[in-house]
Amino acid sequence: MGIPVFILAALLVHCVFLVSIFDIYFSSPLVHGMSPQQTPLPPPAKRLVLFVADGLRADSLYELDSNNTPQAPYLRGILENNGSWGISHTRVPTESRPGHVALIAGFYEDVSAVAKGWKENPVEFDSVFNESKYTWSWGSPDILPMFAKGATGDHVYTFCYTAESEDFGAQDAAELDTWVFDHVKGFFNSSRSNQTLFSALNEEKVVLFLHLLGIDTNGHAHRPNSREYKENIKKVDEGVKEIVSMIDNFYGNDGKTAFILTSDHGMTDWGSHGAGHPSETLTPLIVWGAGVNYPQKVTSQLFEDNYLKEWKLENLKRLDVNQADVAPLMASLIGVPFPLNSVGTLPLEYLNNSAHFKAESMFTNAVQILEQFKVKMNQKKETTLSFLFAPFKPLSDSEQINFLKKTRLYIQQQKYDEAVSLCKTLINLALEGLSYYHTYDRLFLGLSIAMGFVGWTTYVILVIIKAHTNLTKAVQTNNKESTVLFYGFAFVGMIIAFFLLIQTCPWTYYIYCLLPVPLWYAVVREFRVIQDLATNLLSLHISQSIGFFLVCTLGTEILVFSFFYRSTLTIGLLVFAGWPVIAQLWVQAKATALIWTLLCVVLAIFPLMPVVGREPNIPLVIASGLLTLLFSCFQLTSLCKSKNKYRNNEELKVHFYQMLSIALSTYVVSSTHDSLKNKQGLPILNQVISWMTLVSSSVLPLLSPTFLFQRLFSILLSLMSTYLLLSTGYFSLTLFRSALHMKIGPNMKLLNLTKISVKGVRYEALFPLVLSGLMFAWIDMEQEALQHYGLSRKLKIAGFNFAYATDITQFRQLHLDDVRRSFFFVFFIVTAFFGTGNIASVNSFDPASVYCFLTVFSPFMMGGLLVLKVVIPFVLVSCAFEAVQVTTQLSSKSLFLIVLVISDIMALHFFFLVKDYGSWLDIGTSISHYVLVMSLTIFMMLMNGLAQLLTTKRLELPRRTKHHST
């Protein structure tokens, strides 16, 4: 198999492995075909007002300040005197689209559904808005349109500000909330002169939705503990007070309006969200008005947290709910059918109504969830062979009928408490049954992917042994055996395909289940290689074999542990620092060994640094730029002294331009920071320079000479200029859903792709310099190791040219020490990710890092810039690894295959650790780890090709033709 074909196959296989996690663990449990269920008794409220303060943490609203004054005096008065309160517990991903869907539709979208945020998607399920008579909504263009476009009929109306209004580099984001409050007031004032609108507003089953984005935006820009965030809460409090007063006056204080204030998600102390930290999953819930219970006085309450004491609310009953429970609460208050896909349980303690009403409402809730269970069961039954189908026994057909009859009888006999208790049991069983059928194929699919993983890794190991070592003998292929083998595996594939076909399985199942067949066919074809390998292993001393296996296992586990504990990388780097002594390399190269050891120790400090910075340290970014310029001057001096390396000074011009880019980047970072700090926006000149620097950084290295150190240093300068521009603050990047926290919608608010958040901190600008220094030392050390083991003569690195390093006649076979080289590369790649303070978590994006390029939210641009920032250290390591390969006389494919094996073993490790149970923090972390290691593997394959391009290719500048006069 040729190298391009092999790399393409590897990419496809790994993309399948990556995507499979969503089908296995996080596919959508959404079902259709249920009939609407509505409480038969008249509701307590004619209308409902829903305030969603985007990004508002529970503690930020409920806590008192240093003077024991509430952050939101009006809302504090409501929960103390007029309504009920509690905490709404959200789920991962703690993002705006899933949060609003849970609140308004009572349904938890699967993790991968955030991908729908890349474009304006309507919801694919029912909602309280859809069931209402009329809904009017005001707020962000990211959230409102999806509920309007998903509604049946034309009764959901939206009023949105423009996407450009969210240029938060130049104004206070609280103005967005002011816009909403002002437009709601204007709307009601205009209705007095519009009879049609006035009549519609006086109908029953009306919903008014106010989406308040300012708090979330100020949280990202300034952090939740900032003055701006807290002032925004006060503005929202005042705005809510004014709106409530205006609505009560408009309806003549008829007492038929219910009010709910809550949030879609919280926010971490460093201004991000997306994962399962309590600061992200605990949101406030305050309900008051028609049909709502008044505050309930209590003497003691049992909760695992200590919030009640901190908030001085120990004597007011706290009523916690799951976020999806808010939807049935709203439906019950205004008497609309429960959303068809809702999995929420009606929180009865919030209701101030008769026991009969509560029992009927719970019965409606139970029947509505049971309807989903029945549809889900029938779907799975129809797509499974009858003799293989295993039903959910606790809720058989007879049990369902028994539950419903019993509950209806209790209600008729006015045994309302017993009816409510039975309904809660039925709801819990129905939800368990939904989960059971949703995960019905999980074991089957998981085993298929695991077999594919093992088959692929085994095949790569056999390719390494066969093509790049002397452990096997050349054996002529037996055509007859190969034919029998081919037809045997083809028959197995046909059986699997037929089995999937008769069960009408999704097309993705065919990929997951059939992928292991060709992989294991390729493995079994190399049976002779396996025999030779076994013979060679048996000839070794048992202690050698066990020792090698233990060392490999320990190395892999260190890499795995680094995803949980970043300090593991520090331990690894300190061990690396002692490598010259352990391998006795220091004897022949004391200076190089000393530099290697010092740089390993310095780099080992970075994983120990805190992952979250409080303020962007611009002076440190400037210092990094000046330090880079200093190194450039040393390099320039060296170039000027060299002979016959440069002609017509073209290469010197390239070097000067790169130095100018570094200087300009340093200036732009400082200037942009000052401008945004003074709320003057992004200077257009700075923006132009930033984009020009970004574009030129990809071209300039290709104009430099292909001599090893000159080309690598040119790559460093170009990438460093871009990296400095992206170091204006600390940032976070979620790869699992793509890159940013962003609210889902057009033009802004990015989706999160993956799972993995990146929170760069204050010292990040220094990291590429230290990493690059270590990479240069690594190249020299590998030359010493090559000479020490007698594998090759030592090359003169200074005169080595990448352009002439592809002579296959000079390539050697793999040696045991080459496994160590590959491990070093994987370790440095992981260090390149975690070394700048990144953590494997599902969090979100803070736009501060891209403020040199743009301040108005733009999903693709911001996502691409953040990915670029993460990739830059990868490119530096990959280029150094390319240099190590060619200077140690190895083909690019041989060492990279070992790298692939190491990363795949890690990925398989994390595949078995993925889970969708336990705390939401654990769930989010397990997803992130797997997605991150798979993404790193795919990135390493792409980086391998990019490194070859950057190191070996050269663009020639057009030269002027000299004219001589005669």
RAMO-V831023 format. One record per backbone hydrogen bond with DSSP energy under -1.0 kcal/mol. NH is the residue of the N-H (numbers start at 0). CO is the residue of the C=O. If there is no record, write none. Layout:
nh=NH co=CO
nh=NH co=CO
This chain:
nh=5 co=1
nh=6 co=2
nh=7 co=3
nh=8 co=4
nh=9 co=5
nh=10 co=6
nh=11 co=7
nh=12 co=8
nh=13 co=9
nh=14 co=10
nh=15 co=11
nh=16 co=12
nh=17 co=13
nh=18 co=14
nh=19 co=15
nh=21 co=18
nh=23 co=19
nh=24 co=20
nh=44 co=332
nh=45 co=255
nh=46 co=255
nh=47 co=205
nh=48 co=257
nh=49 co=207
nh=50 co=259
nh=51 co=209
nh=52 co=261
nh=53 co=51
nh=53 co=211
nh=55 co=52
nh=57 co=281
nh=60 co=56
nh=61 co=57
nh=62 co=58
nh=64 co=68
nh=67 co=64
nh=70 co=62
nh=75 co=71
nh=76 co=72
nh=77 co=73
nh=78 co=74
nh=79 co=75
nh=80 co=76
nh=81 co=77
nh=82 co=77
nh=83 co=286
nh=85 co=284
nh=87 co=282
nh=88 co=320
nh=89 co=280
nh=94 co=92
nh=98 co=94
nh=99 co=95
nh=100 co=96
nh=101 co=97
nh=102 co=98
nh=103 co=99
nh=104 co=100
nh=112 co=109
nh=113 co=110
nh=114 co=111
nh=115 co=112
nh=116 co=113
nh=117 co=114
nh=118 co=115
nh=120 co=118
nh=122 co=145
nh=127 co=103
nh=130 co=126
nh=132 co=204
nh=133 co=204
nh=134 co=154
nh=135 co=206
nh=136 co=156
nh=137 co=208
nh=138 co=158
nh=143 co=139
nh=147 co=143
nh=148 co=144
nh=156 co=134
nh=158 co=136
nh=160 co=138
nh=164 co=161
nh=165 co=162
nh=167 co=165
nh=169 co=166
nh=174 co=171
nh=175 co=172
nh=177 co=173
nh=178 co=174
nh=179 co=175
nh=180 co=176
nh=181 co=177
nh=182 co=178
nh=183 co=179
nh=184 co=180
nh=185 co=181
nh=186 co=182
nh=187 co=183
nh=188 co=184
nh=189 co=185
nh=190 co=186
nh=192 co=189
nh=193 co=190
nh=197 co=193
nh=198 co=194
nh=199 co=195
nh=200 co=196
nh=202 co=199
nh=205 co=45
nh=206 co=133
nh=207 co=47
nh=208 co=135
nh=209 co=49
nh=210 co=137
nh=211 co=51
nh=216 co=212
nh=217 co=213
nh=218 co=214
nh=219 co=215
nh=220 co=216
nh=221 co=217
nh=222 co=218
nh=225 co=222
nh=229 co=225
nh=230 co=226
nh=231 co=227
nh=232 co=228
nh=233 co=229
nh=234 co=230
nh=235 co=231
nh=236 co=232
nh=237 co=233
nh=238 co=234
nh=239 co=235
nh=240 co=236
nh=241 co=237
nh=242 co=238
nh=243 co=239
nh=244 co=240
nh=245 co=241
nh=246 co=242
nh=247 co=243
nh=248 co=244
nh=249 co=245
nh=250 co=246
nh=251 co=248
nh=252 co=247
nh=257 co=46
nh=258 co=287
nh=259 co=48
nh=260 co=285
nh=261 co=50
nh=265 co=279
nh=266 co=278
nh=267 co=271
nh=270 co=267
nh=279 co=276
nh=280 co=276
nh=281 co=277
nh=282 co=87
nh=284 co=85
nh=285 co=260
nh=286 co=83
nh=287 co=258
nh=289 co=256
nh=291 co=288
nh=292 co=349
nh=297 co=314
nh=309 co=305
nh=310 co=306
nh=312 co=307
nh=315 co=312
nh=316 co=295
nh=318 co=84
nh=320 co=86
nh=322 co=88
nh=324 co=321
nh=325 co=322
nh=328 co=324
nh=329 co=325
nh=330 co=326
nh=331 co=327
nh=332 co=328
nh=333 co=329
nh=334 co=330
nh=335 co=330
nh=337 co=36
nh=341 co=338
nh=342 co=105
nh=347 co=345
nh=349 co=346
nh=350 co=347
nh=351 co=290
nh=357 co=353
nh=358 co=354
nh=359 co=355
nh=360 co=356
nh=361 co=357
nh=362 co=358
nh=363 co=359
nh=364 co=360
nh=365 co=361
nh=366 co=362
nh=367 co=363
nh=368 co=364
nh=369 co=365
nh=370 co=366
nh=371 co=367
nh=372 co=368
nh=373 co=369
nh=374 co=370
nh=375 co=371
nh=376 co=372
nh=377 co=373
nh=378 co=374
nh=379 co=375
nh=380 co=376
nh=381 co=377
nh=382 co=378
nh=387 co=384
nh=388 co=384
nh=392 co=390
nh=394 co=391
nh=395 co=392
nh=399 co=395
nh=400 co=396
nh=401 co=397
nh=402 co=398
nh=403 co=399
nh=404 co=400
nh=405 co=401
nh=406 co=402
nh=407 co=403
nh=408 co=404
nh=409 co=405
nh=410 co=406
nh=411 co=407
nh=412 co=408
nh=413 co=410
nh=414 co=409
nh=415 co=413
nh=418 co=414
nh=419 co=415
nh=420 co=416
nh=421 co=417
nh=422 co=418
nh=423 co=419
nh=424 co=420
nh=425 co=421
nh=426 co=422
nh=427 co=423
nh=428 co=424
nh=429 co=425
nh=430 co=426
nh=431 co=427
nh=432 co=428
nh=433 co=429
nh=434 co=430
nh=435 co=431
nh=436 co=432
nh=437 co=433
nh=438 co=434
nh=441 co=438
nh=444 co=440
nh=445 co=441
nh=446 co=442
nh=447 co=443
nh=448 co=444
nh=449 co=445
nh=450 co=446
nh=451 co=447
nh=452 co=448
nh=453 co=449
nh=454 co=450
nh=455 co=451
nh=456 co=452
nh=457 co=453
nh=458 co=454
nh=459 co=455
nh=460 co=456
nh=461 co=457
nh=462 co=458
nh=463 co=459
nh=464 co=460
nh=465 co=461
nh=466 co=462
nh=467 co=463
nh=481 co=477
nh=482 co=478
nh=483 co=479
nh=484 co=480
nh=485 co=481
nh=486 co=482
nh=487 co=483
nh=488 co=484
nh=489 co=485
nh=490 co=486
nh=491 co=487
nh=492 co=488
nh=493 co=489
nh=494 co=490
nh=495 co=491
nh=496 co=492
nh=497 co=493
nh=498 co=494
nh=499 co=495
nh=500 co=496
nh=501 co=497
nh=503 co=500
nh=504 co=499
nh=508 co=505
nh=510 co=506
nh=511 co=507
nh=512 co=508
nh=513 co=509
nh=514 co=510
nh=516 co=513
nh=518 co=514
nh=519 co=515
nh=520 co=516
nh=521 co=517
nh=522 co=518
nh=523 co=519
nh=524 co=520
nh=525 co=522
nh=526 co=523
nh=529 co=525
nh=530 co=526
nh=531 co=527
nh=532 co=528
nh=533 co=529
nh=534 co=530
nh=535 co=531
nh=536 co=532
nh=537 co=533
nh=538 co=534
nh=544 co=540
nh=545 co=541
nh=546 co=542
nh=547 co=543
nh=548 co=544
nh=549 co=545
nh=550 co=546
nh=551 co=547
nh=552 co=548
nh=553 co=549
nh=554 co=550
nh=555 co=551
nh=556 co=552
nh=557 co=553
nh=558 co=554
nh=559 co=555
nh=560 co=556
nh=561 co=557
nh=562 co=559
nh=563 co=560
nh=564 co=560
nh=567 co=564
nh=568 co=565
nh=570 co=566
nh=571 co=567
nh=572 co=568
nh=573 co=569
nh=574 co=570
nh=575 co=571
nh=576 co=572
nh=578 co=575
nh=581 co=577
nh=582 co=578
nh=584 co=579
nh=585 co=579
nh=588 co=584
nh=592 co=588
nh=593 co=589
nh=594 co=590
nh=595 co=591
nh=596 co=592
nh=597 co=593
nh=598 co=594
nh=599 co=595
nh=600 co=596
nh=601 co=597
nh=602 co=598
nh=603 co=599
nh=604 co=601
nh=607 co=604
nh=608 co=605
nh=617 co=615
nh=620 co=616
nh=621 co=617
nh=622 co=618
nh=623 co=619
nh=624 co=620
nh=625 co=621
nh=626 co=622
nh=627 co=623
nh=628 co=624
nh=629 co=625
nh=630 co=626
nh=631 co=627
nh=632 co=628
nh=633 co=629
nh=634 co=630
nh=635 co=631
nh=636 co=632
nh=637 co=633
nh=638 co=634
nh=639 co=635
nh=640 co=636
nh=641 co=637
nh=649 co=646
nh=652 co=648
nh=653 co=649
nh=654 co=650
nh=655 co=651
nh=656 co=652
nh=657 co=653
nh=658 co=654
nh=659 co=655
nh=660 co=656
nh=661 co=657
nh=662 co=658
nh=663 co=659
nh=664 co=660
nh=665 co=661
nh=666 co=662
nh=667 co=663
nh=668 co=664
nh=669 co=665
nh=670 co=666
nh=671 co=667
nh=672 co=668
nh=673 co=669
nh=674 co=670
nh=675 co=671
nh=676 co=672
nh=677 co=673
nh=678 co=675
nh=679 co=674
nh=680 co=168
nh=686 co=682
nh=687 co=683
nh=688 co=684
nh=689 co=685
nh=690 co=686
nh=691 co=687
nh=692 co=688
nh=693 co=689
nh=694 co=690
nh=695 co=691
nh=696 co=692
nh=697 co=694
nh=698 co=695
nh=699 co=695
nh=701 co=698
nh=702 co=699
nh=707 co=799
nh=710 co=706
nh=711 co=707
nh=712 co=708
nh=713 co=709
nh=714 co=710
nh=715 co=711
nh=716 co=712
nh=717 co=713
nh=718 co=714
nh=719 co=715
nh=720 co=716
nh=721 co=717
nh=722 co=718
nh=723 co=719
nh=724 co=720
nh=725 co=721
nh=726 co=723
nh=734 co=755
nh=735 co=752
nh=735 co=753
nh=736 co=752
nh=736 co=753
nh=738 co=750
nh=739 co=750
nh=744 co=116
nh=747 co=745
nh=752 co=733
nh=752 co=736
nh=753 co=735
nh=755 co=753
nh=756 co=840
nh=759 co=730
nh=760 co=835
nh=763 co=760
nh=765 co=762
nh=769 co=765
nh=770 co=766
nh=771 co=767
nh=772 co=768
nh=773 co=769
nh=774 co=770
nh=775 co=771
nh=776 co=772
nh=777 co=773
nh=778 co=774
nh=779 co=775
nh=780 co=776
nh=781 co=777
nh=782 co=778
nh=783 co=779
nh=784 co=780
nh=785 co=781
nh=786 co=782
nh=787 co=783
nh=788 co=784
nh=790 co=785
nh=796 co=794
nh=799 co=796
nh=801 co=705
nh=803 co=800
nh=804 co=801
nh=809 co=806
nh=811 co=888
nh=813 co=467
nh=817 co=814
nh=818 co=815
nh=820 co=816
nh=821 co=817
nh=822 co=818
nh=823 co=819
nh=824 co=820
nh=825 co=821
nh=826 co=822
nh=827 co=823
nh=828 co=824
nh=829 co=825
nh=830 co=826
nh=831 co=827
nh=832 co=828
nh=833 co=829
nh=834 co=830
nh=836 co=833
nh=838 co=756
nh=840 co=838
nh=842 co=840
nh=848 co=845
nh=849 co=846
nh=850 co=847
nh=852 co=849
nh=853 co=849
nh=861 co=857
nh=862 co=858
nh=863 co=859
nh=864 co=860
nh=865 co=861
nh=866 co=862
nh=867 co=863
nh=868 co=864
nh=869 co=865
nh=870 co=866
nh=871 co=867
nh=874 co=870
nh=875 co=871
nh=876 co=872
nh=877 co=873
nh=878 co=874
nh=879 co=875
nh=880 co=876
nh=881 co=877
nh=882 co=878
nh=883 co=879
nh=884 co=880
nh=885 co=881
nh=886 co=882
nh=887 co=883
nh=889 co=884
nh=894 co=890
nh=895 co=891
nh=896 co=892
nh=897 co=893
nh=898 co=894
nh=899 co=895
nh=900 co=896
nh=901 co=897
nh=902 co=898
nh=903 co=899
nh=904 co=900
nh=905 co=901
nh=906 co=902
nh=907 co=903
nh=908 co=904
nh=909 co=905
nh=910 co=906
nh=911 co=907
nh=922 co=918
nh=923 co=919
nh=924 co=920
nh=925 co=921
nh=926 co=922
nh=927 co=923
nh=928 co=924
nh=929 co=925
nh=930 co=926
nh=931 co=927
nh=932 co=928
nh=933 co=929
nh=934 co=930
nh=935 co=931
nh=936 co=932
nh=937 co=933
nh=938 co=934
nh=939 co=935
nh=940 co=936
nh=941 co=937
nh=942 co=938
nh=943 co=939
nh=944 co=940
nh=945 co=941
nh=946 co=942
nh=947 co=943
nh=948 co=944
nh=949 co=945
nh=950 co=946
nh=951 co=947
nh=952 co=948
nh=954 co=701
